Amino acid sequence: MKSERYKLIGKSDLIESAEGEIYPVEYKRGRKGEWDNDELQVCAQALCLEEMTGKTIATGYVYYAQSHQRQLVEISEVLRQETIATINAIQFLLQTGKMPPANYSKRCLGCSLYQQCLPQAADKVLRYQEAS
């Protein structure tokens, strides 16, 4: 999948077709989390599909293997704008090379880059003071 407009390229887990409509389906090993990153990913795939096919994509799905549940993702205007804003923010970071400081949250514990990022270390560095 790709989008020239949003400068995206990638693979979709599955594209389904029913009654003349197409929609992306993203597979996740775990269960639905507290954050909207899965929905943003499905929306980005929908944006690519729209550009590639010329059709409006109104829905997508995320399948969570742990719960064996498929969750509907409405590709609303609000989700589209949030996805586009996220894409633009990431492209800005890539263009400028300026990375935001790490902010620790409980979400960090599940990240595969936790050991490289060490978000709690940044806070310790800011509080560090040399002994007089």
A tleap script that builds the chain and sets N, CA, C and O, in Angstrom:
source leaprc.protein.ff14SB
mol = sequence {
  NMET LYS SER GLU ARG TYR LYS LEU ILE GLY
  LYS SER ASP LEU ILE GLU SER ALA GLU GLY
  GLU ILE TYR PRO VAL GLU TYR LYS ARG GLY
  ARG LYS GLY GLU TRP ASP ASN ASP GLU LEU
  GLN VAL CYS ALA GLN ALA LEU CYS LEU GLU
  GLU MET THR GLY LYS THR ILE ALA THR GLY
  TYR VAL TYR TYR ALA GLN SER HIE GLN ARG
  GLN LEU VAL GLU ILE SER GLU VAL LEU ARG
  GLN GLU THR ILE ALA THR ILE ASN ALA ILE
  GLN PHE LEU LEU GLN THR GLY LYS MET PRO
  PRO ALA ASN TYR SER LYS ARG CYS LEU GLY
  CYS SER LEU TYR GLN GLN CYS LEU PRO GLN
  ALA ALA ASP LYS VAL LEU ARG TYR GLN GLU
  ALA CSER
}
set mol.1.N position { 0.839 -1.170 0.000 }
set mol.1.CA position { 0.000 0.000 0.000 }
set mol.1.C position { 0.887 1.238 0.000 }
set mol.1.O position { 1.989 1.240 0.550 }
set mol.2.N position { 0.370 2.303 -0.640 }
set mol.2.CA position { 1.135 3.541 -0.588 }
set mol.2.C position { 0.234 4.736 -0.812 }
set mol.2.O position { -0.867 4.635 -1.353 }
set mol.3.N position { 0.747 5.868 -0.375 }
set mol.3.CA position { 0.088 7.147 -0.606 }
set mol.3.C position { 1.166 8.165 -0.949 }
set mol.3.O position { 2.064 8.429 -0.149 }
set mol.4.N position { 1.070 8.727 -2.136 }
set mol.4.CA position { 1.986 9.799 -2.525 }
set mol.4.C position { 1.664 11.065 -1.721 }
set mol.4.O position { 2.565 11.792 -1.304 }
set mol.5.N position { 0.388 11.311 -1.514 }
set mol.5.CA position { -0.047 12.523 -0.812 }
set mol.5.C position { 0.513 12.590 0.608 }
set mol.5.O position { 0.999 13.635 1.040 }
set mol.6.N position { 0.441 11.469 1.332 }
set mol.6.CA position { 0.891 11.450 2.723 }
set mol.6.C position { 2.274 10.831 2.902 }
set mol.6.O position { 2.762 10.686 4.023 }
set mol.7.N position { 2.898 10.468 1.777 }
set mol.7.CA position { 4.244 9.882 1.796 }
set mol.7.C position { 4.300 8.636 2.689 }
set mol.7.O position { 5.184 8.496 3.535 }
set mol.8.N position { 3.333 7.740 2.476 }
set mol.8.CA position { 3.262 6.493 3.230 }
set mol.8.C position { 3.471 5.318 2.307 }
set mol.8.O position { 3.079 5.349 1.141 }
set mol.9.N position { 4.088 4.289 2.832 }
set mol.9.CA position { 4.235 3.032 2.117 }
set mol.9.C position { 4.282 1.921 3.157 }
set mol.9.O position { 4.915 2.071 4.202 }
set mol.10.N position { 3.625 0.826 2.877 }
set mol.10.CA position { 3.625 -0.266 3.843 }
set mol.10.C position { 2.785 -1.432 3.384 }
set mol.10.O position { 2.343 -1.498 2.236 }
set mol.11.N position { 2.576 -2.345 4.300 }
set mol.11.CA position { 1.788 -3.546 4.034 }
set mol.11.C position { 0.586 -3.566 4.963 }
set mol.11.O position { 0.663 -3.154 6.120 }
set mol.12.N position { -0.497 -4.043 4.442 }
set mol.12.CA position { -1.679 -4.247 5.261 }
set mol.12.C position { -1.751 -5.732 5.602 }
set mol.12.O position { -1.360 -6.577 4.797 }
set mol.13.N position { -2.249 -6.045 6.794 }
set mol.13.CA position { -2.418 -7.455 7.143 }
set mol.13.C position { -3.455 -8.102 6.237 }
set mol.13.O position { -3.276 -9.233 5.786 }
set mol.14.N position { -4.545 -7.374 5.972 }
set mol.14.CA position { -5.629 -7.929 5.158 }
set mol.14.C position { -6.488 -6.802 4.616 }
set mol.14.O position { -6.780 -5.837 5.323 }
set mol.15.N position { -6.893 -6.928 3.353 }
set mol.15.CA position { -7.887 -6.044 2.754 }
set mol.15.C position { -9.058 -6.937 2.380 }
set mol.15.O position { -8.907 -7.882 1.606 }
set mol.16.N position { -10.220 -6.634 2.931 }
set mol.16.CA position { -11.412 -7.423 2.637 }
set mol.16.C position { -12.353 -6.636 1.742 }
set mol.16.O position { -12.309 -5.408 1.678 }
set mol.17.N position { -13.205 -7.382 1.054 }
set mol.17.CA position { -14.193 -6.784 0.181 }
set mol.17.C position { -15.536 -7.452 0.454 }
set mol.17.O position { -15.632 -8.678 0.504 }
set mol.18.N position { -16.572 -6.634 0.629 }
set mol.18.CA position { -17.926 -7.144 0.817 }
set mol.18.C position { -18.908 -6.143 0.237 }
set mol.18.O position { -18.846 -4.952 0.545 }
set mol.19.N position { -19.804 -6.621 -0.592 }
set mol.19.CA position { -20.856 -5.789 -1.177 }
set mol.19.C position { -20.293 -4.548 -1.859 }
set mol.19.O position { -20.858 -3.462 -1.736 }
set mol.20.N position { -19.198 -4.701 -2.566 }
set mol.20.CA position { -18.599 -3.603 -3.308 }
set mol.20.C position { -17.753 -2.648 -2.483 }
set mol.20.O position { -17.144 -1.734 -3.038 }
set mol.21.N position { -17.702 -2.839 -1.170 }
set mol.21.CA position { -16.891 -1.999 -0.293 }
set mol.21.C position { -15.605 -2.731 0.070 }
set mol.21.O position { -15.600 -3.953 0.220 }
set mol.22.N position { -14.521 -1.983 0.210 }
set mol.22.CA position { -13.263 -2.571 0.681 }
set mol.22.C position { -12.886 -1.904 1.990 }
set mol.22.O position { -13.235 -0.752 2.247 }
set mol.23.N position { -12.162 -2.657 2.816 }
set mol.23.CA position { -11.754 -2.116 4.109 }
set mol.23.C position { -10.527 -2.859 4.622 }
set mol.23.O position { -10.360 -4.053 4.376 }
set mol.24.N position { -9.667 -2.129 5.343 }
set mol.24.CA position { -8.471 -2.751 5.918 }
set mol.24.C position { -8.797 -3.471 7.230 }
set mol.24.O position { -9.669 -3.055 7.993 }
set mol.25.N position { -8.068 -4.562 7.464 }
set mol.25.CA position { -8.175 -5.296 8.726 }
set mol.25.C position { -6.756 -5.457 9.265 }
set mol.25.O position { -5.883 -6.012 8.597 }
set mol.26.N position { -6.544 -4.971 10.465 }
set mol.26.CA position { -5.242 -5.051 11.128 }
set mol.26.C position { -5.317 -6.123 12.212 }
set mol.26.O position { -6.267 -6.146 12.994 }
set mol.27.N position { -4.333 -7.004 12.264 }
set mol.27.CA position { -4.279 -8.060 13.271 }
set mol.27.C position { -3.282 -7.685 14.363 }
set mol.27.O position { -2.161 -7.264 14.078 }
set mol.28.N position { -3.700 -7.843 15.607 }
set mol.28.CA position { -2.844 -7.574 16.760 }
set mol.28.C position { -2.817 -8.809 17.645 }
set mol.28.O position { -3.843 -9.460 17.839 }
set mol.29.N position { -1.645 -9.133 18.184 }
set mol.29.CA position { -1.502 -10.322 19.023 }
set mol.29.C position { -2.179 -10.183 20.382 }
set mol.29.O position { -2.734 -11.149 20.906 }
set mol.30.N position { -2.134 -9.011 20.936 }
set mol.30.CA position { -2.642 -8.793 22.287 }
set mol.30.C position { -4.125 -8.473 22.311 }
set mol.30.O position { -4.910 -8.985 21.511 }
set mol.31.N position { -4.481 -7.621 23.242 }
set mol.31.CA position { -5.866 -7.177 23.381 }
set mol.31.C position { -5.917 -5.672 23.175 }
set mol.31.O position { -4.882 -5.009 23.111 }
set mol.32.N position { -7.115 -5.143 23.074 }
set mol.32.CA position { -7.277 -3.707 22.872 }
set mol.32.C position { -6.715 -2.954 24.063 }
set mol.32.O position { -7.034 -3.260 25.212 }
set mol.33.N position { -5.883 -1.971 23.782 }
set mol.33.CA position { -5.276 -1.168 24.834 }
set mol.33.C position { -6.055 0.111 25.089 }
set mol.33.O position { -7.157 0.308 24.576 }
set mol.34.N position { -5.458 0.963 25.888 }
set mol.34.CA position { -6.096 2.229 26.274 }
set mol.34.C position { -5.921 3.322 25.217 }
set mol.34.O position { -6.629 4.328 25.256 }
set mol.35.N position { -5.008 3.145 24.293 }
set mol.35.CA position { -4.650 4.217 23.368 }
set mol.35.C position { -5.226 3.965 21.993 }
set mol.35.O position { -5.710 2.872 21.701 }
set mol.36.N position { -5.171 4.989 21.144 }
set mol.36.CA position { -5.818 4.917 19.837 }
set mol.36.C position { -4.856 4.621 18.688 }
set mol.36.O position { -5.202 4.845 17.528 }
set mol.37.N position { -3.671 4.129 18.984 }
set mol.37.CA position { -2.702 3.893 17.919 }
set mol.37.C position { -3.175 2.849 16.905 }
set mol.37.O position { -2.857 2.966 15.721 }
set mol.38.N position { -3.921 1.839 17.334 }
set mol.38.CA position { -4.416 0.829 16.394 }
set mol.38.C position { -5.401 1.456 15.402 }
set mol.38.O position { -5.366 1.157 14.208 }
set mol.39.N position { -6.267 2.315 15.902 }
set mol.39.CA position { -7.231 2.988 15.041 }
set mol.39.C position { -6.529 3.945 14.065 }
set mol.39.O position { -6.928 4.060 12.906 }
set mol.40.N position { -5.489 4.622 14.542 }
set mol.40.CA position { -4.719 5.498 13.663 }
set mol.40.C position { -4.064 4.693 12.539 }
set mol.40.O position { -4.018 5.142 11.393 }
set mol.41.N position { -3.563 3.516 12.868 }
set mol.41.CA position { -2.929 2.664 11.854 }
set mol.41.C position { -3.951 2.230 10.799 }
set mol.41.O position { -3.657 2.264 9.604 }
set mol.42.N position { -5.133 1.826 11.228 }
set mol.42.CA position { -6.182 1.414 10.286 }
set mol.42.C position { -6.602 2.602 9.426 }
set mol.42.O position { -6.818 2.449 8.224 }
set mol.43.N position { -6.719 3.767 10.022 }
set mol.43.CA position { -7.092 4.955 9.263 }
set mol.43.C position { -6.023 5.302 8.228 }
set mol.43.O position { -6.357 5.664 7.100 }
set mol.44.N position { -4.761 5.198 8.589 }
set mol.44.CA position { -3.681 5.458 7.624 }
set mol.44.C position { -3.772 4.483 6.452 }
set mol.44.O position { -3.548 4.863 5.303 }
set mol.45.N position { -4.098 3.234 6.747 }
set mol.45.CA position { -4.283 2.251 5.676 }
set mol.45.C position { -5.473 2.633 4.803 }
set mol.45.O position { -5.421 2.484 3.582 }
set mol.46.N position { -6.545 3.124 5.422 }
set mol.46.CA position { -7.719 3.558 4.665 }
set mol.46.C position { -7.369 4.742 3.756 }
set mol.46.O position { -7.823 4.801 2.613 }
set mol.47.N position { -6.566 5.681 4.258 }
set mol.47.CA position { -6.135 6.812 3.438 }
set mol.47.C position { -5.364 6.336 2.207 }
set mol.47.O position { -5.553 6.854 1.107 }
set mol.48.N position { -4.500 5.352 2.404 }
set mol.48.CA position { -3.758 4.783 1.268 }
set mol.48.C position { -4.709 4.114 0.274 }
set mol.48.O position { -4.610 4.324 -0.934 }
set mol.49.N position { -5.624 3.309 0.799 }
set mol.49.CA position { -6.588 2.621 -0.072 }
set mol.49.C position { -7.429 3.614 -0.866 }
set mol.49.O position { -7.709 3.393 -2.045 }
set mol.50.N position { -7.830 4.700 -0.224 }
set mol.50.CA position { -8.623 5.710 -0.926 }
set mol.50.C position { -7.846 6.301 -2.089 }
set mol.50.O position { -8.385 6.474 -3.182 }
set mol.51.N position { -6.600 6.606 -1.856 }
set mol.51.CA position { -5.778 7.181 -2.925 }
set mol.51.C position { -5.526 6.167 -4.034 }
set mol.51.O position { -5.510 6.515 -5.215 }
set mol.52.N position { -5.331 4.921 -3.647 }
set mol.52.CA position { -5.036 3.877 -4.639 }
set mol.52.C position { -6.258 3.479 -5.471 }
set mol.52.O position { -6.121 3.131 -6.644 }
set mol.53.N position { -7.447 3.527 -4.873 }
set mol.53.CA position { -8.651 3.027 -5.556 }
set mol.53.C position { -9.610 4.114 -5.997 }
set mol.53.O position { -10.449 3.882 -6.867 }
set mol.54.N position { -9.499 5.310 -5.406 }
set mol.54.CA position { -10.455 6.363 -5.710 }
set mol.54.C position { -11.780 6.194 -4.985 }
set mol.54.O position { -12.712 6.966 -5.211 }
set mol.55.N position { -11.878 5.194 -4.118 }
set mol.55.CA position { -13.099 4.957 -3.342 }
set mol.55.C position { -12.943 5.507 -1.932 }
set mol.55.O position { -11.838 5.547 -1.390 }
set mol.56.N position { -14.057 5.931 -1.342 }
set mol.56.CA position { -14.053 6.363 0.054 }
set mol.56.C position { -14.141 5.132 0.942 }
set mol.56.O position { -14.993 4.267 0.737 }
set mol.57.N position { -13.265 5.060 1.923 }
set mol.57.CA position { -13.252 3.952 2.874 }
set mol.57.C position { -13.902 4.453 4.161 }
set mol.57.O position { -13.387 5.366 4.806 }
set mol.58.N position { -15.021 3.861 4.527 }
set mol.58.CA position { -15.782 4.332 5.691 }
set mol.58.C position { -15.471 3.554 6.961 }
set mol.58.O position { -15.664 4.063 8.065 }
set mol.59.N position { -14.989 2.323 6.812 }
set mol.59.CA position { -14.730 1.491 7.989 }
set mol.59.C position { -13.488 0.638 7.793 }
set mol.59.O position { -13.023 0.418 6.675 }
set mol.60.N position { -12.972 0.172 8.908 }
set mol.60.CA position { -11.886 -0.794 8.950 }
set mol.60.C position { -12.079 -1.599 10.216 }
set mol.60.O position { -13.029 -1.371 10.964 }
set mol.61.N position { -11.181 -2.540 10.458 }
set mol.61.CA position { -11.294 -3.385 11.644 }
set mol.61.C position { -9.922 -3.649 12.240 }
set mol.61.O position { -8.906 -3.628 11.546 }
set mol.62.N position { -9.919 -3.896 13.539 }
set mol.62.CA position { -8.732 -4.404 14.222 }
set mol.62.C position { -9.160 -5.708 14.876 }
set mol.62.O position { -10.119 -5.749 15.647 }
set mol.63.N position { -8.436 -6.770 14.555 }
set mol.63.CA position { -8.709 -8.074 15.170 }
set mol.63.C position { -7.684 -8.303 16.274 }
set mol.63.O position { -6.478 -8.262 16.032 }
set mol.64.N position { -8.175 -8.546 17.491 }
set mol.64.CA position { -7.308 -8.798 18.640 }
set mol.64.C position { -7.293 -10.300 18.927 }
set mol.64.O position { -8.309 -10.878 19.315 }
set mol.65.N position { -6.124 -10.925 18.732 }
set mol.65.CA position { -6.003 -12.374 18.870 }
set mol.65.C position { -6.279 -12.853 20.292 }
set mol.65.O position { -6.856 -13.925 20.478 }
set mol.66.N position { -5.879 -12.082 21.289 }
set mol.66.CA position { -6.058 -12.524 22.672 }
set mol.66.C position { -7.542 -12.664 23.030 }
set mol.66.O position { -7.928 -13.593 23.740 }
set mol.67.N position { -8.357 -11.752 22.543 }
set mol.67.CA position { -9.789 -11.803 22.858 }
set mol.67.C position { -10.613 -12.452 21.749 }
set mol.67.O position { -11.809 -12.688 21.919 }
set mol.68.N position { -9.974 -12.740 20.613 }
set mol.68.CA position { -10.670 -13.295 19.447 }
set mol.68.C position { -11.818 -12.382 19.010 }
set mol.68.O position { -12.859 -12.856 18.555 }
set mol.69.N position { -11.619 -11.086 19.150 }
set mol.69.CA position { -12.645 -10.107 18.807 }
set mol.69.C position { -12.171 -9.194 17.689 }
set mol.69.O position { -11.008 -8.795 17.633 }
set mol.70.N position { -13.083 -8.880 16.820 }
set mol.70.CA position { -12.839 -7.917 15.757 }
set mol.70.C position { -13.553 -6.629 16.137 }
set mol.70.O position { -14.763 -6.624 16.364 }
set mol.71.N position { -12.796 -5.534 16.204 }
set mol.71.CA position { -13.354 -4.243 16.595 }
set mol.71.C position { -13.528 -3.362 15.360 }
set mol.71.O position { -12.607 -3.203 14.558 }
set mol.72.N position { -14.702 -2.804 15.223 }
set mol.72.CA position { -14.995 -1.888 14.132 }
set mol.72.C position { -14.269 -0.566 14.353 }
set mol.72.O position { -14.243 -0.041 15.467 }
set mol.73.N position { -13.686 -0.038 13.298 }
set mol.73.CA position { -13.070 1.296 13.332 }
set mol.73.C position { -13.813 2.150 12.310 }
set mol.73.O position { -13.727 1.922 11.104 }
set mol.74.N position { -14.541 3.135 12.819 }
set mol.74.CA position { -15.224 4.086 11.943 }
set mol.74.C position { -14.191 5.094 11.456 }
set mol.74.O position { -13.534 5.748 12.267 }
set mol.75.N position { -14.043 5.225 10.156 }
set mol.75.CA position { -13.084 6.170 9.596 }
set mol.75.C position { -13.798 7.532 9.509 }
set mol.75.O position { -14.189 7.986 8.434 }
set mol.76.N position { -13.948 8.150 10.663 }
set mol.76.CA position { -14.664 9.425 10.776 }
set mol.76.C position { -13.744 10.580 10.367 }
set mol.76.O position { -12.534 10.413 10.211 }
set mol.77.N position { -14.351 11.746 10.202 }
set mol.77.CA position { -13.561 12.939 9.878 }
set mol.77.C position { -12.604 13.278 11.015 }
set mol.77.O position { -11.478 13.709 10.769 }
set mol.78.N position { -13.041 13.089 12.252 }
set mol.78.CA position { -12.181 13.358 13.416 }
set mol.78.C position { -10.974 12.418 13.408 }
set mol.78.O position { -9.847 12.864 13.626 }
set mol.79.N position { -11.194 11.129 13.159 }
set mol.79.CA position { -10.088 10.173 13.104 }
set mol.79.C position { -9.155 10.484 11.935 }
set mol.79.O position { -7.936 10.381 12.068 }
set mol.80.N position { -9.719 10.858 10.808 }
set mol.80.CA position { -8.896 11.238 9.649 }
set mol.80.C position { -7.976 12.409 9.994 }
set mol.80.O position { -6.780 12.370 9.705 }
set mol.81.N position { -8.540 13.455 10.616 }
set mol.81.CA position { -7.745 14.632 10.948 }
set mol.81.C position { -6.663 14.302 11.978 }
set mol.81.O position { -5.542 14.803 11.885 }
set mol.82.N position { -6.997 13.464 12.953 }
set mol.82.CA position { -5.998 13.054 13.946 }
set mol.82.C position { -4.879 12.242 13.296 }
set mol.82.O position { -3.706 12.410 13.629 }
set mol.83.N position { -5.248 11.371 12.375 }
set mol.83.CA position { -4.255 10.553 11.665 }
set mol.83.C position { -3.353 11.432 10.810 }
set mol.83.O position { -2.134 11.264 10.821 }
set mol.84.N position { -3.936 12.363 10.076 }
set mol.84.CA position { -3.156 13.259 9.219 }
set mol.84.C position { -2.234 14.139 10.062 }
set mol.84.O position { -1.089 14.379 9.680 }
set mol.85.N position { -2.725 14.622 11.203 }
set mol.85.CA position { -1.883 15.420 12.096 }
set mol.85.C position { -0.714 14.592 12.620 }
set mol.85.O position { 0.400 15.103 12.736 }
set mol.86.N position { -0.952 13.333 12.934 }
set mol.86.CA position { 0.119 12.444 13.408 }
set mol.86.C position { 1.142 12.194 12.306 }
set mol.86.O position { 2.348 12.218 12.553 }
set mol.87.N position { 0.660 11.954 11.094 }
set mol.87.CA position { 1.559 11.753 9.944 }
set mol.87.C position { 2.424 12.996 9.743 }
set mol.87.O position { 3.637 12.888 9.562 }
set mol.88.N position { 1.803 14.173 9.776 }
set mol.88.CA position { 2.551 15.427 9.588 }
set mol.88.C position { 3.585 15.637 10.688 }
set mol.88.O position { 4.701 16.078 10.416 }
set mol.89.N position { 3.222 15.326 11.913 }
set mol.89.CA position { 4.162 15.488 13.037 }
set mol.89.C position { 5.355 14.547 12.880 }
set mol.89.O position { 6.490 14.947 13.140 }
set mol.90.N position { 5.122 13.332 12.467 }
set mol.90.CA position { 6.220 12.370 12.272 }
set mol.90.C position { 7.110 12.813 11.111 }
set mol.90.O position { 8.335 12.727 11.196 }
set mol.91.N position { 6.498 13.281 10.040 }
set mol.91.CA position { 7.296 13.754 8.906 }
set mol.91.C position { 8.147 14.954 9.299 }
set mol.91.O position { 9.287 15.072 8.848 }
set mol.92.N position { 7.622 15.835 10.122 }
set mol.92.CA position { 8.402 16.976 10.616 }
set mol.92.C position { 9.608 16.493 11.419 }
set mol.92.O position { 10.719 16.995 11.248 }
set mol.93.N position { 9.378 15.512 12.297 }
set mol.93.CA position { 10.484 14.966 13.087 }
set mol.93.C position { 11.554 14.350 12.191 }
set mol.93.O position { 12.748 14.527 12.433 }
set mol.94.N position { 11.131 13.636 11.170 }
set mol.94.CA position { 12.085 13.001 10.253 }
set mol.94.C position { 12.849 14.044 9.435 }
set mol.94.O position { 14.044 13.882 9.188 }
set mol.95.N position { 12.177 15.096 9.020 }
set mol.95.CA position { 12.822 16.140 8.218 }
set mol.95.C position { 13.813 16.962 9.026 }
set mol.95.O position { 14.890 17.301 8.537 }
set mol.96.N position { 13.453 17.278 10.250 }
set mol.96.CA position { 14.311 18.142 11.062 }
set mol.96.C position { 15.348 17.366 11.866 }
set mol.96.O position { 16.371 17.917 12.272 }
set mol.97.N position { 15.077 16.087 12.091 }
set mol.97.CA position { 15.974 15.285 12.922 }
set mol.97.C position { 15.853 15.612 14.399 }
set mol.97.O position { 16.597 15.074 15.219 }
set mol.98.N position { 14.941 16.473 14.738 }
set mol.98.CA position { 14.745 16.905 16.123 }
set mol.98.C position { 13.717 15.994 16.793 }
set mol.98.O position { 12.531 16.029 16.463 }
set mol.99.N position { 14.178 15.198 17.717 }
set mol.99.CA position { 13.295 14.268 18.399 }
set mol.99.C position { 12.783 14.875 19.701 }
set mol.99.O position { 13.522 15.564 20.403 }
set mol.100.N position { 11.533 14.620 20.016 }
set mol.100.CA position { 10.996 15.155 21.268 }
set mol.100.C position { 11.601 14.427 22.462 }
set mol.100.O position { 12.044 13.287 22.330 }
set mol.101.N position { 11.624 15.068 23.617 }
set mol.101.CA position { 12.155 14.375 24.792 }
set mol.101.C position { 11.246 13.213 25.182 }
set mol.101.O position { 10.036 13.244 24.957 }
set mol.102.N position { 11.848 12.208 25.762 }
set mol.102.CA position { 11.071 11.045 26.211 }
set mol.102.C position { 10.248 11.435 27.428 }
set mol.102.O position { 10.767 12.027 28.374 }
set mol.103.N position { 8.993 11.108 27.401 }
set mol.103.CA position { 8.102 11.324 28.537 }
set mol.103.C position { 7.627 9.965 29.012 }
set mol.103.O position { 6.946 9.245 28.281 }
set mol.104.N position { 7.989 9.616 30.235 }
set mol.104.CA position { 7.638 8.306 30.751 }
set mol.104.C position { 6.146 8.218 31.081 }
set mol.104.O position { 5.574 9.127 31.684 }
set mol.105.N position { 5.528 7.104 30.673 }
set mol.105.CA position { 4.157 6.779 31.071 }
set mol.105.C position { 4.086 5.256 31.188 }
set mol.105.O position { 5.011 4.559 30.771 }
set mol.106.N position { 3.000 4.741 31.751 }
set mol.106.CA position { 2.901 3.287 31.908 }
set mol.106.C position { 2.891 2.579 30.568 }
set mol.106.O position { 3.151 1.378 30.496 }
set mol.107.N position { 2.598 3.302 29.524 }
set mol.107.CA position { 2.624 2.763 28.178 }
set mol.107.C position { 4.056 2.340 27.768 }
set mol.107.O position { 4.237 1.438 26.951 }
set mol.108.N position { 5.049 3.003 28.346 }
set mol.108.CA position { 6.453 2.721 28.017 }
set mol.108.C position { 6.855 1.273 28.317 }
set mol.108.O position { 7.677 0.692 27.608 }
set mol.109.N position { 6.281 0.705 29.352 }
set mol.109.CA position { 6.687 -0.637 29.775 }
set mol.109.C position { 6.445 -1.690 28.704 }
set mol.109.O position { 7.145 -2.703 28.676 }
set mol.110.N position { 5.473 -1.477 27.822 }
set mol.110.CA position { 5.191 -2.436 26.761 }
set mol.110.C position { 5.938 -2.176 25.470 }
set mol.110.O position { 5.749 -2.897 24.490 }
set mol.111.N position { 6.778 -1.164 25.452 }
set mol.111.CA position { 7.468 -0.767 24.225 }
set mol.111.C position { 8.724 -1.603 23.993 }
set mol.111.O position { 9.488 -1.868 24.921 }
set mol.112.N position { 8.924 -2.012 22.751 }
set mol.112.CA position { 10.099 -2.813 22.409 }
set mol.112.C position { 11.390 -1.988 22.450 }
set mol.112.O position { 12.480 -2.561 22.470 }
set mol.113.N position { 11.288 -0.667 22.464 }
set mol.113.CA position { 12.472 0.197 22.489 }
set mol.113.C position { 12.762 0.765 23.870 }
set mol.113.O position { 13.580 1.675 24.005 }
set mol.114.N position { 12.109 0.244 24.887 }
set mol.114.CA position { 12.250 0.781 26.242 }
set mol.114.C position { 13.711 0.825 26.682 }
set mol.114.O position { 14.146 1.833 27.239 }
set mol.115.N position { 14.470 -0.223 26.451 }
set mol.115.CA position { 15.863 -0.281 26.895 }
set mol.115.C position { 16.760 0.720 26.157 }
set mol.115.O position { 17.770 1.160 26.706 }
set mol.116.N position { 16.407 1.078 24.934 }
set mol.116.CA position { 17.191 2.074 24.199 }
set mol.116.C position { 16.782 3.498 24.583 }
set mol.116.O position { 17.621 4.398 24.625 }
set mol.117.N position { 15.505 3.697 24.860 }
set mol.117.CA position { 14.967 5.024 25.148 }
set mol.117.C position { 15.240 5.451 26.591 }
set mol.117.O position { 15.661 6.579 26.848 }
set mol.118.N position { 14.996 4.546 27.513 }
set mol.118.CA position { 15.148 4.812 28.947 }
set mol.118.C position { 14.482 6.130 29.346 }
set mol.118.O position { 15.161 7.055 29.794 }
set mol.119.N position { 13.166 6.222 29.187 }
set mol.119.CA position { 12.483 7.501 29.442 }
set mol.119.C position { 12.622 8.010 30.866 }
set mol.119.O position { 12.565 9.220 31.084 }
set mol.120.N position { 12.803 7.123 31.850 }
set mol.120.CA position { 12.968 7.586 33.224 }
set mol.120.C position { 14.354 8.196 33.438 }
set mol.120.O position { 14.542 9.025 34.329 }
set mol.121.N position { 15.313 7.786 32.624 }
set mol.121.CA position { 16.676 8.329 32.757 }
set mol.121.C position { 16.709 9.814 32.419 }
set mol.121.O position { 17.467 10.567 33.031 }
set mol.122.N position { 15.903 10.245 31.460 }
set mol.122.CA position { 15.882 11.666 31.080 }
set mol.122.C position { 15.467 12.537 32.256 }
set mol.122.O position { 16.022 13.615 32.468 }
set mol.123.N position { 14.491 12.063 33.017 }
set mol.123.CA position { 14.045 12.811 34.197 }
set mol.123.C position { 15.159 12.874 35.248 }
set mol.123.O position { 15.359 13.916 35.873 }
set mol.124.N position { 15.882 11.771 35.444 }
set mol.124.CA position { 16.967 11.747 36.423 }
set mol.124.C position { 18.087 12.703 36.025 }
set mol.124.O position { 18.678 13.357 36.883 }
set mol.125.N position { 18.379 12.785 34.741 }
set mol.125.CA position { 19.431 13.689 34.257 }
set mol.125.C position { 19.050 15.135 34.550 }
set mol.125.O position { 19.896 15.934 34.953 }
set mol.126.N position { 17.773 15.474 34.348 }
set mol.126.CA position { 17.333 16.838 34.618 }
set mol.126.C position { 17.439 17.208 36.093 }
set mol.126.O position { 17.673 18.369 36.429 }
set mol.127.N position { 17.267 16.214 36.979 }
set mol.127.CA position { 17.322 16.480 38.420 }
set mol.127.C position { 18.720 16.348 38.991 }
set mol.127.O position { 18.947 16.676 40.155 }
set mol.128.N position { 19.665 15.870 38.185 }
set mol.128.CA position { 21.039 15.635 38.660 }
set mol.128.C position { 21.724 16.952 38.984 }
set mol.128.O position { 21.640 17.913 38.218 }
set mol.129.N position { 22.410 16.990 40.135 }
set mol.129.CA position { 23.191 18.163 40.501 }
set mol.129.C position { 24.522 17.692 41.054 }
set mol.129.O position { 24.590 16.736 41.827 }
set mol.130.N position { 25.567 18.370 40.649 }
set mol.130.CA position { 26.902 18.069 41.176 }
set mol.130.C position { 26.974 18.487 42.646 }
set mol.130.O position { 26.392 19.493 43.053 }
set mol.131.N position { 27.687 17.704 43.414 }
set mol.131.CA position { 27.909 18.089 44.819 }
set mol.131.C position { 28.857 19.299 44.872 }
set mol.131.O position { 29.809 19.371 44.096 }
set mol.132.N position { 28.601 20.243 45.779 }
set mol.132.CA position { 29.448 21.439 45.857 }
set mol.132.C position { 30.639 21.197 46.748 }
set mol.132.O position { 31.464 22.091 46.933 }
savepdb mol mol.pdb
quit
